[in-house]
Amino acid sequence: MKLIIAIIGLGNSGTGLATRLVNSPYRLLLFDQDFSKAQALTDQLLSTTLSGDVEAVDCQVNASWEADIIVLAVSESSKKQLCDRIREVATCKIIISLSTSTNDVHTDYLNTYTNQEWQPWLPTSKVVNVLNTIGLSNAFLIGTNLEALTTVSEVMQAAGLHPIVVEDWSVYTTPRDSVQPIR
């Protein structure tokens, strides 16, 4: 049985993840406030694959209810409101709070990012924060549930990313030359 991943929000981060996962062993449910955007991306992805399992959905609550893993790829300012909407259907599910940076990894950005507390908004879910820098192959993961971190690591690997579980962002420093770009 395929795990179902709902990607809520189809900006750069959500679209990028959906594109990377279209040939993975997961079923993808795509939601955006603009349903035509979700439908267009679904049509585009299905036209490029024979094995993809992708569906556009017009309700974030229904997508979240059906999913095993819910990706929040929306602006930081709208995540709380989204969490309020899906809280009842997100019980015991893995929530990926996805952020993408357009710059190299910076400690100040990471410290700000990790200080956001999504877990209280979804207290019965397993929240994993994921940060990916556009053009780089690393996905930085932070969370407290080992099972969820393992599953999210597998999803990131299926997306062609290199997952790195980080407990303390402030100690992470990588010379620019050692970070490999996505090809």
N, C-alpha and C positions, 0 to 999 in steps of 0.2 A: 504494500500500500504506500503510495507516494505521500510524503509530507507536503502540506499546503502552506505556501508563503503568501501572505497578503502584503502588498507594498502600497502603503497609503501615502500619496503625494508623488507626483511624477515630474518634479523639477529635475535638475541635473543629477542629484544623488539617486533618487528613485528610478529614473529612467536608466541611468548608468548601471545600477544593480540589476534591474530587470533584463537589460541587454546582455549582461554577463551571465545571467542565470537561465536564459531561455533554453539552452541545450542541456541543462542539469537534470538530475532525477527528481526535481521538485515540480509541483503544480503551482503556477503563479496566478494570483488574483490581483489585478491592477485597479487602483482607485485614484481618481483625482477629482477635485471639486468641479472641474470642467470635464464632464463625461466624454465629450468628443475627443479630448486629449488621450484619455485612457483607451478609447476604442481605436484611435489612430495608431497608438503605440502597439496595441495588441495586433492589429492588422499587419503592421510593419514587421513585428517579430515573427508572426506566423508565416509571413511570406519568405522569410530567410531560413526557415528550419523545417525539417520533416518530422522531428521528434518533439518539438516544443509543446507544452501543455500550458496555455496562457488564456486567460479570460478577463475581459473588462467587466467591472462591476460598478453599479451606480449607487451603492450604499456602503459607507465605511463600516457601519455596524455589522451588516450582513457579511462583508468580507472578513472582518475580524472574528465573527462568530464561527465561520467555516474554517478559518486558518488554524494551523498548529503553531505557526510563527508569524508575528505581526511586525512589519518594518514601519517605523514612523519616520518618514522621509519628508517631514514638513518643517516649516520655520520653527525656531526655538520658541518664539512668542505664541505660536498656536498649538504647541504640544499639550499644554495643560487642558485646554478646551477639548482637544481630541481625546485625551485620556479620560476626561469626564464622560464623553459619549460612549466610549468602548469598554469602560471599566467592568461592567456586568458580564460582558461576553469574552473578556480577556483573562478570566480566572484560570490560574495554573498554566498559562501559556507563556512562551518566550516572546519577549518584546525586544526588538532591536531598535535602539534610538540611534539613527544614522545621521552622521554629520560628515560633510566633505569640506575640506579646506582647499583653496586654490593656491596656497603658498606652501613652501617647505614647512616641515614640522617645527613649530616654535613652542618653547616651554610655556610662555605666557598664554598662548591660545589653548594649549592642552590643559593647563591649570584651570583656566576659566571653564573649559568644556567639562572637565571632570567634576567641577564643583556643582554642576547642575544635578539636582536630585529628582530623578523621575520615579524612583521606586515608591515614594509615598503616594503618588498619584494613582499607581496601579499596585496596591499593596499585596494582592494575591497573585501577581505575575512575577516572572523572572526576567528582570530588566538587564540588558547588556548594552552598554554604550559602545558604539563603533565609530572610529574616526578614520577616514581615508583621505589622503591628499591626492588631488587630481594629478594624473600622470605618473604616480608611484604605485608600486605593487604591494605595499604594506597596508594592512588594516589593523589598527590598534584597538584592542578590546579591553573593556574594564567592566567588571561585574562581580557579584559575590556568590553566585550559584555555579558550582563547578560543572554540573550537568548542562546548564544553559551555555556556559562558556565553551564547553566541548562541542555542543551542537552548532553554535554560532561559528566556531572555528571551522567546522566542516562545511557550513554554508559559504563562508568566505573563500575556502579552498575551492569549492565548486565554482565560485565566481572568478577563479583565477588569481585570487589575492593571497598574500602571505599573512596569515593572522599572527599577531603578536599580543599575547596577554600581558598587560602592564598593570602592576599593582600601585606603583607610584610614578606618575608622569615626570615628576621633578628630577628623578635620577636618570631618565632616558635621554641620552644624547647620542646621536648617530652622525658620524661624519657624512657630509653630503655625498661623497664618492661611494659609500658603502650601501646607499639606498638605490635599488635598481628600478629604473622606470618601466612602466608597462609597455610592452611591445605588441 
